[in-house]
Amino acid sequence: MARIVVLGMMAAIAMAGPVCAQSGVDLETDQYKRVHLRAMRAVSAGELDQLVKALEDFAAEHPEDAETWYALTVAHTQRGALVEAMACVKEAVSRGLPIERFVAGPRDLLRPLVSRITFQEYAKGRATPLLHGPLLGRVTGTRAGVWMRTAHEAEVRVTLTPKDATGGARSANGRTTAAEDFTTVVDVDGLAADTAYTYTVSIDGRRLKDAGWTFHTMPPTGMPATLRLGFGGGAGYVPQHERVWETILEFEPRAFLFLGDNVYIDTPEDPAVQDYVYYRRQSRPEYRAFLGATPVFAIYDDHDFGDNDCWGGPEFESPAWKRPVWERFRRQWANPSYGGGEALPGCWFTWQAGDVDFFFLDCRYYRTNPKRKKTSMLGPRQLDWLLGKLKASDGTFKVLVSSVPWAHGTKPGSRDTWDGYAQERETIFSCIEKNRLDGVVLLSADRHRSDVWKIERENGYDFYEFESSRLTNQHVHKKMPGAQFSYNESQSFGLLDFDTTKLDPTVTYRIVNIDGEVVHTVCVTRSQLTAPE
């Protein structure tokens, strides 16, 4: 019998399967993150009466689970039962769900309810014009991008002020539009490097209540520095694990790198379901506080691009869902760039902090079938881009950021990791060795654990791979004997500390669990990542 633990806003709930087996809509699953995802798929399929029965049964068993009342609101709205839908809104809000969830939508699904006077009167005084965000992104030593989603099309203004009151404030304006799902990114330039800033947000000329937003710009580009970053993947929605964002924030990383499976969608052809999954996470207060204080950079993996172990194929527009999924992904983040833009979709990009260079890879959009004789993870254009950028880099450390593991044996028998694309992996590694590119570090995610791997090489220095992908997930992957260290006992994230001011610069990887305990530490020196004479 399957069993999972789920949580409403305040209380833990135990759920035993089978669930709602007699309703006609099956919500049975061993992972909470999929319960309401299945409900939203049933909405798209028009199975409304059956879904209402299933959700009512679920709510009877778990009355404090606020997300169930949200799903019931959507189902009733689509049935045209707006009185019942409004009652479910009140039930959800009473259990801690923010009213902004209903304003955000998906708007096409909830518009009949949200446009009614009864909803608007209820929301008045409860809802704010800022639905999601602010989210910090593409931060360098001189620039910061601030992403947000508003309740309606609006003029927005962001003002940044040095925390120590030295230097003047910097401001920039933007506009959210319906065409971009009421989002925008406001870029503020002319900032001072390595400086703490506070910032405010105004919408249509009205400054929002100060939430104490503050962040730190990066060290001067190309200069030696100390730098702390966090990273991880595997962030399926599990309410009792959302506290991981608070834990990460306690360690005060300068930035956080999302390495894929940042949300679990697995429904690439249904835009409403995709929006629902993003909005669900973006509305969490812990997550919003984290994003408002920590610049983030993101790539996708299979579960937030297509479905499990998917490959997009070599074509730009085929299958037809690829570009819309990519466009929806772009609207959720504030990365420096996205592949080659409209002409060459993707999520790859570079970023530099101090004298550490990062190369973020798109391992899905152009990936080919791994069972074919000739395979490619990146596609020829992205591969050429990567090799060119690597050869041009003079960073003390060069960090290759992949959504899937590099080392052999991380997922035995599977072709989904770089093991399925060994020839292309060797092309990258050989380029590093041929061009004597020192200081390369490998990051990855995908496996629901945190690992340290060492990839031994005959013609160059050994590569170190740091892997972490169980930020919030319930599901666990077993440890592999080939790893130097592996941790899967609890949710965890990776913490990277670079110190390039030392005579022999270092990168230190710490595995930190959801309770803030450092469970493992490994330090690698630049001299260990230097090509032999």
N, C-alpha and C positions, 0 to 999 in steps of 0.2 A: 504494500500500500504506500503510495507516494505521500510524503509529508513535507510541508515547508512552513516557515514562520513568516508571517506578514505583519505589518504594523500600520495602524492608522496614524493620525498626527500625534497621539499621546500614549497609545497602549499597544503592547505586543499581542498578536493574535496567532493562535495555532490553527492551521488548516489541514485537514486530512482528506485525501481523495478517496473515491471519486467525488467530484463537485458538480452539482447541478446536472446530473446525468439524465434526469427525466425532462428537462426543459426544452430540449431540441437544440440548444447551443451549448457546446462543451467548453467549459472554462477550466477543466482539469489540467493541471500542470504541476511540475515539481519546482517551478521558479515563479516567484511573485511577479517579477517584471513582465511576464507574459500574460497574466490574467486579464488585465484591462486592454492590453494590446489585442487579444482575441476578441474582446468585446467591441473594440473599434472596427475590427475587420468585419464583424457581424453587422455593424451599422452600414458599412459600405456595401455589404451583400444584401441589405434590405431585410434581414431576419429580425425585425424589430420586436414583434410580439414575443417571439421565443427568447430574445435577448433580455427583454424586461423581466420575464419570469426567471431566467437564470440569474440575473443581477439581484433581483429581490430575494431569491434563495440565498445568494452569497451574502447580501446585506443582513439577512436574518441571522446568519451564522457569525458574521463579523460586523456588527453594527457601527463600530468606531472607525472603520476603514473609509476615510473620506473620499478616496478615489472611486470607490464603487458608486457613491452618490453623484459624482461627476459623470460617470458613464451612464447612469440612469437618466441624468438630465439630458444628455445628448440623445439617448434612445427615445425618451418621451417627446422631445422637441421634434424629432424626425417623424414621429407618429402623429404630430399635430396636437398632442395632449399637453398644452402649454400650462395649464393649471398644475398638473402633476409635475411637470418639469420645474416650475417655479418652487414648488414644495421641496424638490430634491436639491435645488440651489441652496435653499436655507439650511437643509440638513448638512450639506457639504461644508458650508461656511461655519456652521456651529461646531463642526469637527476640526476646524482650523484651515480649511482650504481657502486660499486668497480669492476674493471676488474677481480679481484680474484674470484668473483662469478662464472664466466664462466670457469675459470681454475679448480675450485673445482668440478663443475659439478652439478648433477650427471655425472660422467665421461663417463659412457657407453652411455648416451644420447647425450652428447656434443662432444665426441671424433672426429667425422667426421669434425666438424668445428674447434675445438681447434688445431687439428693436421695440419691444412692448413697453408701455409706460410703467407697468407694474415692476418690471425688472429695473428700469432706469431709476425709478423712485427708490427702490431697495438699494441700488448700487451707489446712489448719491451719498456722499460723505464717507463711503467705504472704499470705493475704487479710486486709484490715482491715475493720472494720464501716462505714467511710465509703467508699462506692463512688464517688461523684462529688461534686465541690465540695471545700471551700466556694466558693460564688459570692457575690460582693458585689453588692447591688442596692439600688435606691431610697434611695440615700444623699443626705442633705441636710446642712445645718449642724448638725442636732440629732438625726438618726436614721440608722440603718443597718439594712439587711435582709441576713441571711445565709442563703442557700439551700444545701441539701445533700440527697443521696440516700443512704440507709443500706441495709445488707444485709438487715435485717429491721425490723419495727415497733419503734421505740425512742424513749425519752425523750432529748432532746438539750438541751444548754445551751451558750450562747455568752457569753463574758466578754470585754469590751473594756476595755483599760487605756491611759490616755494615755501616749504613748511617752516624754515628758519627766518622767513620774512626778508631775506636778502634777494634782491632782484625783483623785477616787476611781474605782475600776473600776465598770463598769456591766454587768449580766448580765440575761439573759432566757432563758426556757425554751420549748421546743416539742416536738412529737411528730410523727414520721414515721408514715404510715399506708399500708396496702396500697391503700386507695381512691385515694390520691394518688401511686401508683407509688413508695411509700416515700420521698417527698420532703416537705419542709416549708420554710417561710421563718420564721426567728426574727428579730423586730424588736426592736432595742435602742434605747431612747429616752433622752433626757436627756444627749446628748453635747454637747461643746463645739465650736463652729464653727471651721473652719480649723485643725484640730488633727490631728496624727498619732496613730494608735492601733495598738497590737498587739492580737491577739485569740487566744483559745483555744477549742477545741471539745471538749465532753465528750459521750459517748454511753453511756446507761445508767449514769451515774455515773463512768465511767472517762474520764479526760482523754486525748485523743489525743496522740501524740508531737508536740511543738512543731515546726511547719514554718516558723516565722518569719513567720507571716502578719501583714501590716501594711498600713494604708491611711490615707488622709487625708480628713477630712470636708470638706464644701464651705464656701465663704465664707458669712458671715451673709446670710440672704435679704434681697434688696432693696438691699444695700450695694455700692458700687463695689469692684472687686477685679481681680486678675489670675487667669486661669483657663486651664489647658491641658486640652484634650479630644482624644481620637482618634475617628475614625469610619471606617466602610467597610462593604462588603458583598462578595458573591461569594466565599464561603469553602467551596468544595467540598473534600472530603477528599483531600488529596494529601500523603502523609507527608513528603516532602522539603521541603515548603513550610510545615509546621507550625511551623518556627522563626520565622515571622513574629510569633507571639505573644511570643517572647523579644525580638524587635527592638522591638516596640511598648512593651514593659515598660521597655526601656532609656530611653525618652523620658519616663517617669514622668507619664503623663496622669492627671488627677484622676478621669476616667471615660472609658469608651469606648462609642460608640453603634454598635450593629449595625443596619444599614439594610436587611436582607433578603437572601435567598439565603444565610443564615447556615449552613445545611446544604442539601444537595440531596437531596430525597426523591422528588418527582414521582410519588407513589403515595398519593393522598389517601384511598383506600378500604381500605388495608391497614395497620392499627395496628402489627402486628409489624415491618413494614419501617420505619415511621416511628420506632419505638422504637430499632431497630437503628442507624439513621443518627445519631440523637441520642447514643446511648451510645458509638458509635465515636469521636465527637469529644470527648465529655465525659471519656473515659478517657485522653486524651493528656496526658502529664505537662507539656508546655509550656503547653497550654491551661489546665490546672488551676492551675498557678502564676500564670498571667496573671489568671484569674478571682478567685483568692484575694487579689490585691493591688490589683485595679482594678475599681471599681464599673462595672457594665455595664447598659445599657438597650437594649431590642431591639424591633424590629418585623419582620414577615415580608414576603416578596414571593412571586412565583409559585412558585418551586421548593421553598419550604418551607411553602407554603399548599396549592396544588393541583398544577398542572403548568404547562408553559411557556405564558406569556402568558394565563393563565387569568383568568376573571372569575367571582365567586361569585354574582352576581345580587342582586336587591333583597330577597329573602325571608330571614327569620331562619333557617329550618330547611331550606331547599331550595337546592341539593341536600343530601341527608341527611348527607353526609360533612363538611359545613362546621363544625358545632358540635363534633363529636369532634376534628377537627383543631385547632380553636381551644383546646379544653380541654387537648389534649396540649401545644400550644405554651405555655400558661400554666404547665404543670408544669415547664418547663425554665428559667424565668427568675424574676427578682424585681423586676418593674416596679412602679411606684407604683400602677397600676391597669390594667385591660384593657377598653377601650371603656366601655360602660355596664353591664358586669358580666353576670350570667346573663340578665337581661332584654333586654340589647342587646349581644350579643357583638361583639367587635372588639379590636384591639390598640392603639387610639389612647390617648394620655394626654398630660398636661403635666408638666413638671418645671422647677424653677427652681434656678439656682446663682448666688449673688450677685445681681446685677441683670441677668442674662441669662435670658430665658424661652424654653423649648423647647416646641414643639408637634409631637408625633410622630403621624403619620397612618397609618391603615389603608387601603391602596390596593387591597385585593383582596376583602375579605369582601362588600361591598355594591356592588362595581363591576358595571356593566351592560355588555352587548355593545357594543363601540365602533363596530360597523357600523350600529347603529340611529340613527334621526334624533335622538332625545333620549337623551343619555348622561349618566352620572354616575360619577365615580371614587369618591367618598366616600359616596354615599347622603345623603338629605336630613337625617337626624338628625345624622350626623357633620359635615356641612357647617355646619349651624346651630351646633353646638357650637364648631367652629373659628372661625367669624366672631365669635361672642360672646366667646370667650376672647381673640381678637386685640384686639377693641375695648376689652376690660377691662385689657389688659396695659399696664403702665408700665415694662417692661423697657428698659434702654438698648439692648440688642439683642434682637430677636425672631426666633427661628430656626425656620423651617418645615422639618420633617424628613420627606421623602418617600422611599419605596423606589424610585420611578421618576423619571427626569429631568423637569425643568420646561421647559427651553428648547426652542424649535423647532429641529429638525434634529439632535437628539442621536442619533436612530435613524431616518434618512430612510425614508419609505414605510410606517412602522409606526404603528399606532394604540395600541400598548401603553403608550407614554409619555403625558405630559399633552397631547401633540398630538392624541390620540384623544378628549380631553375638554376641548377648547379653550374651550368656553362656561363650564364650571365653573371652569377656570383663570382666565378673565377675571373671573368673579364674585369670586374671592378677591383678585386683583390690584386690581380696582376698589374693593373694600371697603377695602383698605389705603390707596388714594389718596383716596377720599372722606372717610375718617376721619383722614387725615393721620397715619398710623401710621408713624413713623420707625424706622429701624434694623432693617429686615427683611432677613434673610439666608436663602438657600435652600440646603438640603443635599439630596443625592440619591445613588442608587447604581444598580444594574442593569447598566450598561454595564461591560464588563471592561477598564477603564482608569481613569485619574484625570484629571479635566478641570477647567478654569475656564471658565465661560460668563458672558456679560454680556447681560442681557435689556433692551433699550432700550425706554423707555416715553415716550409723548407727554405724558401728563397727570400724571406724577410722576417720582420719581427712578428711575434704572436699577437693576434687581435684579442682584445677583451670585449665581451658583449655583456651589457647590463640589460636585463629584461624585467618588466613589471606590468602585470595586467590583471589585477584583481582589486581595483579601486573600491567597488561596491558589490561585485558579483557574489551571489550565493554559490553558484556552481564552481567546483574546484577541479583543477587538473592535477594529476599525480606528479610527484617529483621524478626527475629523470636521473639515472645514475651517472650520466656523462657531465652533469653540471658540477662546478666547483662548490657551489652552495645553492640550496633551493629552499624556499619558504612558502608554505601554502596553508598554514594553520589558521590564518585569519586574513581579512582584507588588508591590503598594504599598498604602498607607493614607493617610488624611488626618489632619493634625494641625492643630488650631485653637487659637490663642492669643488670648484676649480680654484686653484691658486697658482697663477702664472707669474707671480712676483718672486717666487723662489728661484734659487740658482738652478735647481732641477724641478720644474713645475710639476704639479700633482693634480690628479682628479680622484676624488674620493666618492665612492658609491655607498650609500647607506640604504638598507631596506628597513622601512619604518611601518609598523602595523597601525591599524585604525585607532588603537589606544595610545599612540604616540611612543611606543617602545621601539628603540633601535635594536633590531634582532640580528643584524649582521653589518659589518663594515669591511670594505676592501679599498686599499689605496694603490693607485698605479702612477708611477712617475713617467715623466716625458722620456727619460733615458730608456725606459723599458719599451717605449714605442718609437724607437729609432732604428733605422735600417742599418744592418751590420756592414762593416767596411769590407 
